[in-house]
Protein backbone atom coordinates (compact mmCIF):
# COMPACT_ATOMS: atom_id res chain seq x y z
CA UNK A 1 0.00 0.00 0.00
CA UNK A 2 1.57 3.28 -1.10
CA UNK A 3 0.98 6.59 0.58
CA UNK A 4 0.27 9.58 -1.60
CA UNK A 5 1.81 12.76 -0.26
CA UNK A 6 -0.30 15.86 -0.76
CA UNK A 7 1.49 19.14 -1.25
CA UNK A 8 -0.26 21.85 0.73
CA UNK A 9 -1.60 24.71 -1.34
CA UNK A 10 0.37 27.93 -1.15
CA UNK A 11 -2.37 29.97 -2.85
CA UNK A 12 -5.92 30.71 -1.78
CA UNK A 13 -8.47 32.17 -4.14
CA UNK A 14 -9.44 35.73 -3.20
CA UNK A 15 -11.58 36.66 -6.20
CA UNK A 16 -12.53 35.22 -9.56
CA UNK A 17 -14.58 36.43 -12.49
CA UNK A 18 -12.80 39.80 -12.54
CA UNK A 19 -13.46 41.46 -15.89
CA UNK A 20 -10.54 43.31 -17.48
CA UNK A 21 -10.46 45.24 -20.74
CA UNK A 22 -8.25 44.34 -23.65
CA UNK A 23 -7.20 46.61 -26.48
CA UNK A 24 -6.84 46.63 -30.26
CA UNK A 25 -3.37 48.08 -29.66
CA UNK A 26 -1.80 48.68 -26.24
CA UNK A 27 1.65 50.21 -25.81
CA UNK A 28 3.36 50.35 -22.44
CA UNK A 29 4.74 53.83 -23.01
CA UNK A 30 5.08 57.04 -21.01
CA UNK A 31 1.44 57.95 -21.79
CA UNK A 32 -0.07 54.66 -20.55
CA UNK A 33 2.21 54.76 -17.50
CA UNK A 34 1.06 58.29 -16.67
CA UNK A 35 -2.64 57.38 -17.22
CA UNK A 36 -2.26 54.55 -14.68
CA UNK A 37 -0.52 56.88 -12.18
CA UNK A 38 2.61 54.77 -12.16
CA UNK A 39 5.17 57.10 -10.63
CA UNK A 40 8.13 54.73 -10.66
CA UNK A 41 9.27 51.91 -12.93
CA UNK A 42 12.27 49.73 -12.22
CA UNK A 43 15.08 49.35 -14.73
CA UNK A 44 14.05 45.73 -15.46
CA UNK A 45 10.47 46.81 -16.17
CA UNK A 46 11.82 49.48 -18.53
CA UNK A 47 14.12 46.98 -20.25
CA UNK A 48 11.53 44.22 -20.75
CA UNK A 49 8.22 46.11 -20.98
CA UNK A 50 8.67 49.79 -21.84
CA UNK A 51 7.37 50.32 -25.40
CA UNK A 52 6.07 46.75 -25.51
CA UNK A 53 3.14 46.49 -27.93
CA UNK A 54 0.24 44.07 -27.41
CA UNK A 55 -2.19 43.86 -30.33
CA UNK A 56 -5.67 42.40 -30.62
CA UNK A 57 -5.91 41.47 -26.95
CA UNK A 58 -9.52 40.79 -26.03
CA UNK A 59 -11.29 41.45 -22.79
CA UNK A 60 -10.59 38.69 -20.27
CA UNK A 61 -11.53 37.28 -16.91
CA UNK A 62 -8.85 36.95 -14.28
CA UNK A 63 -8.56 35.58 -10.76
CA UNK A 64 -6.57 36.80 -7.79
CA UNK A 65 -4.94 34.51 -5.27
CA UNK A 66 -3.42 35.25 -1.87
CA UNK A 67 -0.02 33.79 -1.13
CA UNK A 68 -0.45 31.76 2.06
CA UNK A 69 3.27 31.37 2.69
CA UNK A 70 6.33 33.08 1.29
CA UNK A 71 7.53 31.49 -1.93
CA UNK A 72 9.72 31.89 -4.99
CA UNK A 73 8.09 31.83 -8.43
CA UNK A 74 8.45 28.15 -9.41
CA UNK A 75 6.00 26.71 -6.82
CA UNK A 76 3.53 29.55 -7.47
CA UNK A 77 3.62 28.96 -11.23
CA UNK A 78 3.32 25.20 -10.74
CA UNK A 79 0.21 25.62 -8.59
CA UNK A 80 -1.37 28.03 -11.09
CA UNK A 81 -0.61 25.68 -13.98
CA UNK A 82 0.62 26.54 -17.48
CA UNK A 83 -2.87 27.30 -18.78
CA UNK A 84 -3.54 29.93 -16.07
CA UNK A 85 -0.21 31.50 -15.11
CA UNK A 86 0.12 34.10 -17.89
CA UNK A 87 -1.53 37.53 -17.73
CA UNK A 88 -1.42 40.20 -20.43
CA UNK A 89 0.20 43.55 -19.65
CA UNK A 90 -2.87 45.46 -20.86
CA UNK A 91 -5.00 43.58 -18.32
CA UNK A 92 -2.67 44.49 -15.44
CA UNK A 93 -2.69 48.12 -16.57
CA UNK A 94 -6.50 48.07 -16.69
CA UNK A 95 -6.62 47.01 -13.04
CA UNK A 96 -4.04 49.63 -12.03
CA UNK A 97 -5.94 52.38 -13.90
CA UNK A 98 -9.13 51.43 -12.05
CA UNK A 99 -7.26 52.05 -8.77
CA UNK A 100 -4.99 54.83 -10.01
CA UNK A 101 -5.50 56.92 -6.86
CA UNK A 102 -5.01 54.03 -4.45
CA UNK A 103 -8.70 53.42 -3.92
CA UNK A 104 -9.92 49.99 -2.84
CA UNK A 105 -10.48 47.42 -5.57
CA UNK A 106 -9.09 44.07 -6.64
CA UNK A 107 -5.42 45.02 -6.27
CA UNK A 108 -3.75 45.41 -2.88
CA UNK A 109 -3.10 49.03 -1.90
CA UNK A 110 -1.45 48.28 1.45
CA UNK A 111 2.17 48.11 0.24
CA UNK A 112 2.09 44.38 -0.50
CA UNK A 113 2.89 43.16 -4.02
CA UNK A 114 0.43 42.37 -6.78
CA UNK A 115 2.28 39.80 -8.87
CA UNK A 116 1.59 38.83 -12.49
CA UNK A 117 3.44 36.60 -14.94
CA UNK A 118 3.69 38.45 -18.25
CA UNK A 119 5.71 37.96 -21.45
CA UNK A 120 8.33 40.63 -22.02
CA UNK A 121 9.38 42.14 -25.34
CA UNK A 122 11.91 39.32 -25.65
CA UNK A 123 9.14 36.68 -25.52
CA UNK A 124 10.23 35.33 -22.14
CA UNK A 125 7.83 35.03 -19.24
CA UNK A 126 8.71 37.58 -16.55
CA UNK A 127 7.28 38.34 -13.14
CA UNK A 128 5.90 41.86 -12.82
CA UNK A 129 4.99 43.32 -9.46
CA UNK A 130 2.90 46.41 -8.80
CA UNK A 131 2.74 48.15 -5.44
CA UNK A 132 0.82 51.18 -4.25
CA UNK A 133 2.92 53.68 -2.32
CA UNK A 134 0.48 55.62 -0.15
CA UNK A 135 3.00 58.23 1.01
CA UNK A 136 3.88 59.13 -2.58
CA UNK A 137 0.34 58.51 -3.93
CA UNK A 138 1.44 56.46 -6.94
CA UNK A 139 2.00 52.92 -8.20
CA UNK A 140 5.42 51.43 -8.74
CA UNK A 141 6.09 48.54 -11.09
CA UNK A 142 9.14 46.40 -11.58
CA UNK A 143 9.98 43.10 -13.24
CA UNK A 144 12.41 40.26 -12.87
CA UNK A 145 13.20 36.84 -14.23
CA UNK A 146 10.99 33.98 -13.07
CA UNK A 147 14.30 32.30 -12.18
CA UNK A 148 15.17 35.05 -9.69
CA UNK A 149 15.49 33.54 -6.19
CA UNK A 150 13.49 36.39 -4.62
CA UNK A 151 10.67 35.27 -2.33
CA UNK A 152 7.22 36.79 -2.55
CA UNK A 153 5.74 37.36 0.87
CA UNK A 154 2.88 35.71 2.67
CA UNK A 155 -0.07 38.01 1.92
CA UNK A 156 1.07 39.15 -1.54
CA UNK A 157 -1.48 38.66 -4.33
CA UNK A 158 -0.97 36.72 -7.55
CA UNK A 159 -3.00 37.33 -10.72
CA UNK A 160 -3.90 34.53 -13.11
CA UNK A 161 -6.14 33.75 -16.02
CA UNK A 162 -9.56 32.65 -14.82
CA UNK A 163 -10.19 29.98 -17.43
URJO-V533272 format. One record per residue. N is the residue number from 1. PHI is phi in radians with two decimals (none if undefined). NEAR is the number of other ideal C-beta (glycine too) atoms within 10 Angstrom. Layout:
n: {N:N}
phi: {PHI:PHI}
near: {NEAR:NEAR}
This chain:
n: {1:2:3:4:5:6:7:8:9:10:11:12:13:14:15:16:17:18:19:20:21:22:23:24:25:26:27:28:29:30:31:32:33:34:35:36:37:38:39:40:41:42:43:44:45:46:47:48:49:50:51:52:53:54:55:56:57:58:59:60:61:62:63:64:65:66:67:68:69:70:71:72:73:74:75:76:77:78:79:80:81:82:83:84:85:86:87:88:89:90:91:92:93:94:95:96:97:98:99:100:101:102:103:104:105:106:107:108:109:110:111:112:113:114:115:116:117:118:119:120:121:122:123:124:125:126:127:128:129:130:131:132:133:134:135:136:137:138:139:140:141:142:143:144:145:146:147:148:149:150:151:152:153:154:155:156:157:158:159:160:161:162:163}
phi: {none:-1.71:-1.74:-1.66:-1.60:-1.62:-1.50:-1.14:-1.19:-1.77:-2.10:-2.16:-1.22:-1.73:-2.70:-2.37:1.26:-1.38:-1.49:-2.22:-1.55:-1.63:-2.82:-1.11:-2.65:-2.00:-2.17:-1.45:-2.06:-1.02:-1.18:-1.16:-1.15:-1.14:-1.05:-1.54:1.04:-1.61:-1.61:-2.58:-2.20:-1.32:-1.08:-1.22:-1.08:-1.03:-1.16:-1.70:-2.26:-1.11:1.24:-1.18:-1.94:-2.05:-2.05:0.93:-1.68:-1.36:-1.05:-2.56:-2.10:-2.12:-2.18:-2.20:-2.10:-1.72:-1.34:-1.52:-2.71:-1.02:-2.78:-1.42:-1.17:-0.96:-1.14:-1.13:-1.09:-1.11:-1.18:-1.16:1.53:-1.00:-1.37:-2.15:-1.24:-1.51:-2.09:-1.54:-1.07:-1.05:-1.24:-1.10:-1.08:-1.07:-1.12:-1.12:-1.04:-1.15:-2.15:-1.08:-1.83:1.46:-1.20:-1.11:3.14:-1.37:-1.48:-1.22:-2.18:-1.89:1.66:-1.32:-1.48:-1.91:-1.88:-2.44:-1.73:-2.36:-1.33:-1.43:-1.04:-1.46:1.53:-1.53:-1.24:-2.15:-1.81:-1.97:-2.17:-2.11:-2.33:-1.59:-1.84:-1.16:-1.13:-1.62:1.08:-2.65:-1.57:-2.14:-2.31:-2.54:-2.51:-2.71:-1.21:-1.24:-1.60:-1.06:-1.36:-1.08:-1.65:-1.48:-1.58:-0.90:1.81:-1.10:-1.89:-2.16:-1.55:-2.65:-1.17:-1.92:-1.65}
near: {2:4:5:4:5:6:8:6:11:19:20:9:12:14:13:12:8:18:11:22:16:16:19:9:10:21:16:26:13:12:9:17:21:11:13:22:16:21:14:14:19:16:10:18:24:15:14:21:23:15:10:18:11:19:11:9:17:12:12:18:13:24:20:22:23:17:22:13:14:12:19:15:23:11:14:22:20:12:17:19:11:8:9:18:21:16:22:21:24:24:27:24:24:21:22:22:15:15:20:17:11:17:10:8:13:17:23:21:17:10:11:19:21:24:24:26:21:23:17:18:14:9:6:11:14:23:24:24:21:24:20:23:14:10:6:11:12:17:26:17:26:18:21:17:15:15:10:13:9:10:13:21:11:13:15:20:22:28:28:25:18:17:10}
